[in-house]
Amino acid sequence: MRPTLGRYPELAKLAKERIAGAQLVEFPELGHAPQMQDPAAFHKALLEGMAVGSKSP
């Protein structure tokens, strides 16, 4: 586990591939806490993702 710590962009893409129906939303200009750094962008992405997810069978 330790060799993978800190490689979060890579791990996020891997998690998306392995979780059926997962979406990956990246905020490259933000750091570890996009929900606090840009709440409007975070909430927009969150609500859009929830809306898409609610349409799935």
C-alpha positions in Angstrom: 0.0 0.0 0.0 2.7 2.5 0.9 4.2 2.7 -2.6 0.9 3.9 -3.9 0.3 6.7 -1.3 0.4 10.1 -2.8 -0.3 9.0 -6.4 -3.9 10.1 -6.1 -4.6 11.1 -9.7 -3.5 7.7 -10.9 -5.4 5.9 -8.1 -8.5 7.9 -8.9 -8.5 6.8 -12.5 -7.9 3.2 -11.5 -10.8 3.3 -9.0 -13.1 4.7 -11.7 -12.1 1.8 -14.0 -12.8 -0.7 -11.3 -16.1 0.6 -10.0 -19.0 0.0 -12.3 -20.8 3.2 -13.2 -18.3 5.4 -11.5 -17.6 8.9 -12.7 -14.4 10.8 -12.1 -14.6 14.6 -11.8 -11.2 16.2 -11.6 -10.5 19.7 -10.4 -6.9 20.1 -11.6 -6.6 23.7 -10.4 -7.6 22.8 -6.9 -6.0 20.9 -4.1 -7.1 18.3 -1.6 -10.4 19.9 -0.6 -12.2 21.2 -3.7 -15.5 21.3 -1.7 -13.9 24.1 0.4 -11.7 25.8 -2.2 -14.4 26.2 -4.9 -17.8 25.2 -3.3 -19.8 26.4 -6.4 -17.8 24.2 -8.8 -17.9 21.3 -6.5 -21.6 21.4 -5.8 -22.3 21.9 -9.5 -20.3 18.7 -10.3 -21.9 16.9 -7.4 -25.5 17.7 -8.4 -24.8 16.9 -12.1 -23.4 13.5 -11.1 -26.3 12.8 -8.8 -28.8 13.7 -11.6 -27.0 11.4 -14.0 -26.9 8.6 -11.4 -30.6 8.9 -10.6 -31.4 8.2 -14.2 -29.6 4.8 -14.2 -31.7 1.7 -13.9 
